[in-house]
Amino acid sequence: MEILEIIEKSWNADFELKLGFWDNRLVYIGFLNDPWPLALQKLIFVKKKQNFSQTQLDCLSKLDAFINHENYDFAPDFYFHQGTSFEKLVWSELLKLVYGETITYSDLANKIGHPKAVRSVASAVAKNPFLLLVPCHRVISKNGASHYRSGSLKKQFLLNNGY
């Protein structure tokens, strides 16, 4: 039986998040109202309100740092439980962006060596399981359209506030 441990935490009205841990590894971060990815829906969900593991406490602490624009390093703490090798390539490239830096879908496609795969890059960005930490909100279209699975207002908030 595979269990997804869920932690829901509200830092403020702009950062009400849910985190998913599988086998004590972070596999998902999203806003409270976001639907769970299909790959995680087959796991048994257990809400955790106390007795957090050290890994879970560390993740919450690093999210505190992210929200407060402090240095953080999540690289060893999360696990791409889902996604194709192409999607993981896109997400890994997104990890190289710094606070406030944006990139277009076509520039991202060029950076990963697939300049004609702009639509596939956009699809991979949309499937990112680690909102905020893998900064998919920093990917913008050339025409300025602002797509984001948590809504364009949330994306604009994140960009306008340097996340």
C-alpha positions in Angstrom: 0.0 0.0 0.0 1.5 3.3 -1.1 0.7 6.3 1.1 1.0 10.0 0.2 1.4 12.0 3.3 -0.1 15.4 2.9 0.8 18.6 4.8 -1.3 21.7 4.3 0.2 24.9 5.5 -0.9 28.6 5.2 1.9 31.2 5.5 -0.6 33.9 4.5 -3.5 34.4 2.0 -1.0 34.3 -0.9 0.8 31.1 0.2 -1.7 28.5 1.2 0.1 25.3 0.1 -0.2 21.6 0.1 2.8 19.3 0.1 2.8 15.6 -0.8 5.4 13.2 0.6 5.8 9.7 -0.6 8.3 7.4 1.1 9.5 10.5 3.1 10.4 12.3 -0.1 8.8 15.5 -1.3 6.9 14.6 -4.5 4.5 17.6 -4.9 3.9 21.2 -3.9 0.8 23.1 -5.0 -1.6 25.7 -3.9 -4.5 24.4 -1.8 -7.1 24.6 -4.5 -5.0 23.0 -7.2 -6.1 19.4 -8.2 -3.7 16.6 -7.4 -1.8 15.3 -10.5 -3.2 12.0 -11.9 0.1 10.2 -11.1 -0.5 10.9 -7.4 -4.2 10.2 -7.3 -3.6 6.4 -7.2 -1.8 6.7 -3.8 -3.7 6.6 -0.5 -3.9 10.1 1.0 -3.2 10.7 4.7 -3.3 14.2 6.1 -0.5 14.8 8.5 -1.0 17.4 11.2 1.7 16.5 13.7 4.7 14.3 14.1 6.5 15.6 11.0 9.6 13.8 9.9 12.9 15.7 9.8 12.7 15.8 6.0 9.2 17.3 6.2 10.3 19.9 8.8 13.3 20.8 6.6 11.0 21.3 3.6 8.7 23.6 5.6 11.7 25.6 6.8 13.0 26.0 3.2 9.6 27.1 2.0 9.7 29.7 4.8 13.0 30.9 3.4 11.6 30.9 -0.2 8.5 32.9 0.8 10.7 35.4 2.7 13.1 35.8 -0.3 16.0 34.2 1.7 18.5 31.7 0.3 17.3 28.1 0.1 18.4 24.9 -1.6 15.8 22.2 -2.2 17.8 20.2 -4.8 18.4 17.1 -2.6 15.0 17.1 -1.0 12.5 16.5 -3.8 11.9 13.6 -6.0 10.4 13.6 -9.5 7.9 10.7 -8.8 6.2 11.5 -12.0 7.1 12.8 -15.5 8.8 11.7 -18.6 12.5 12.1 -19.2 11.7 15.1 -21.4 9.5 16.7 -18.7 12.3 16.1 -16.1 14.8 17.8 -18.5 12.5 20.9 -18.7 12.0 21.0 -14.9 15.8 20.6 -14.3 16.4 23.6 -16.6 13.9 25.6 -14.7 15.8 25.0 -11.5 18.6 27.1 -13.0 16.5 30.3 -13.0 17.1 32.7 -10.2 14.5 34.8 -8.2 12.7 37.2 -10.5 14.3 35.9 -13.8 11.9 35.0 -16.6 12.3 33.0 -19.7 10.1 32.4 -22.8 8.9 28.9 -23.8 10.9 29.2 -27.0 14.1 30.2 -25.1 13.6 27.3 -22.7 13.2 24.9 -25.7 16.5 26.3 -27.1 18.3 25.9 -23.8 17.4 22.2 -23.5 18.4 21.6 -27.2 14.9 21.1 -28.6 14.2 24.4 -30.4 11.2 23.0 -32.3 9.6 21.5 -29.2 8.0 24.7 -27.8 4.6 23.1 -27.4 6.1 20.1 -25.6 8.0 22.4 -23.4 4.8 24.3 -22.5 3.1 21.0 -21.7 6.0 20.0 -19.5 6.0 23.3 -17.7 2.3 22.9 -17.0 2.8 19.5 -15.5 5.5 20.6 -13.0 4.8 18.9 -9.7 6.8 21.5 -7.6 5.1 24.9 -8.0 7.3 27.7 -6.7 10.4 25.5 -6.2 10.7 24.6 -9.8 9.7 28.0 -11.0 7.3 27.3 -13.8 5.6 30.7 -13.1 8.7 32.4 -14.5 8.0 31.0 -18.0 6.2 33.5 -20.2 5.0 33.5 -23.8 6.5 35.9 -26.3 3.2 37.7 -26.7 2.8 38.2 -22.9 0.1 35.7 -22.3 0.2 34.4 -18.8 -0.8 30.8 -18.4 -0.5 29.1 -15.0 -2.4 26.2 -13.6 -3.1 28.2 -10.4 -4.4 31.1 -12.5 -3.0 34.1 -14.1 -3.6 36.3 -11.1 -1.4 34.0 -8.9 1.3 34.0 -11.6 1.2 37.8 -11.8 1.5 38.1 -8.0 4.5 35.8 -8.0 6.2 37.7 -10.8 5.4 41.1 -9.5 6.8 40.2 -6.1 10.1 38.8 -7.4 9.4 35.0 -6.8 
